């Protein structure tokens, strides 16, 4: 039970309704600030990937000593299998000495012309490395995009 002194003391309740209103308004302003910060957050980049219709490419033996030009068709897709246009595609020869680049068309297709690809010193096989970049998408990198062998 409350003592008589507390029953007659109203100093704690004076101004209580206005305090509740002020704290509610301050809380709503803080909640709005948090919601606006969350809604203004940047969207995460979408995934993409690249494919080619070649599974492997064979170079002639070193005795033949002729220049080989490889036309490497690349198609870049997003996560919904739609072509990604204006994507920068960079390919490195198997020995990583030369790089070739181009930009995809409206359907996400590009053909890279790789002239005289060389294998790493002392190896009979190597891989073309590829990197695809576009704003709004995560970069796609494949160190083993296309296998190159020496016949």
N, C-alpha and C positions, 0 to 999 in steps of 0.2 A: 504494500500500500504506500502511496505517496504521503509524505509528511505534509502538514498544513502549510509549511513555509514554501514548498515547491508548488502547491496548488495555487497559491495566491501570487506567485512570481510569473509575470507574463513577458518579461524582457526578452527571453529567447524566441518567443513567437512573434514579436513585433518585427515587421519587415520580411517575414518568412515567405510570403507569396511572391514578393518582388525578387527575392533571391532565387527562388525556383525558376522564375521566368528568365532571369539573367543567365543562370547556369545552363538552362535549356537552349537559349539562343547561342551562347558560346559553344556548346556541344554540337549544335547543328552546323555552325560555321566550320568547326574543325572537321566534322564528318564530310561536309561538302568539299573541303580542301583535300582530304584524302581521296575521295572519289574522283575529283578532277585530275589529281596527279596520276591515278591508276588509269583513267581513260585516255590520258595524253601520252601514255607510254608507247614507245615505238613498237611496231609489229615485228615479230621475229622473222628472219629471212626464211624463204621457202627452200625446200630441197630441190635439186635438179641432178640429172645424170646424163651421160653421153654414151652412145653406142656407135658401132660401125658394122657394116655387113661383111667385113673380112675377119677371118678367124686367125690366120697366120699368113706370112709373106716369106717367100724363099728368095734369097739372093743367089746369083750365079757364083760358081767357084772363083777363087781369086785368079786363076790362070786365064779366065776369059777376059779380064780387064776391060769391061765396058761400063758405061754409065747407066745407071738405073734410075728412073723417075717413078716414084710411088705416088699415085693419086689416092689419098686417104679420105674416103667419105665419112663424115661425122654428122650425127644427128643428136641434138640436145633436146631433152624432154624435161618437163616439170613433173611434180608428183601426180598429176592427173593425166599424164601421157600426152600432153599438148606440146608442140614445138616451142622452144624458147627463142625468140628473135633477138637480134642485137647482142648476142652473147660473145664474148671474146674467147676464142679457142686457141690455145698454144700447145704445140707438140714438139717434143725433143727427140732427136734421133737416138738410136740405141747407145751410141757412144757418148751422148750428152754434150757433144761439141757444137751442134747446130740446133737452132730453134726456128720454128715456122709458126705463123699465126694468121688468123683471119677472123671475120665476124659472120655470125649466122644470118641467114635470110629470114623472111617472114615465117617460114615453116620450121625454122630451127636447124636448117641444113647448111653444111659448108663442106667444101672439098679442099683439103690441104695438099699442096704439091711438095712432096719431100724428095729432094734431089740427092741421089747417090748416098743412101743411108749406110753408115758404117757401123759394124759391130764393135764392141769393146775389144781392146787389144788382147789377143790370145783366146777369145771366146768364139764358139761356133753358133751361139744364139744370143739374142738380146731382146729388149722390149722398148717399144715407143712409149714414152711418158706423155700424158696429156693433162692439161689443166683448163677448166672452163670457168669463166667469171662473168657475172652480171649483177648489177645493182638490184637489191631486193631478193637475191637468191644466195644460198650458201655456195661457196666455191666447191667445184667438183675436181678431184685430183685422182688420177689412176697411174701408178708407176708401171703397171703391166697391161696397158691398153691394147697393144697389138704385138704379137710375138713375131720376131724376125729371125730366120735361120739361114745358115749358109749351106747350099746343096753340095 
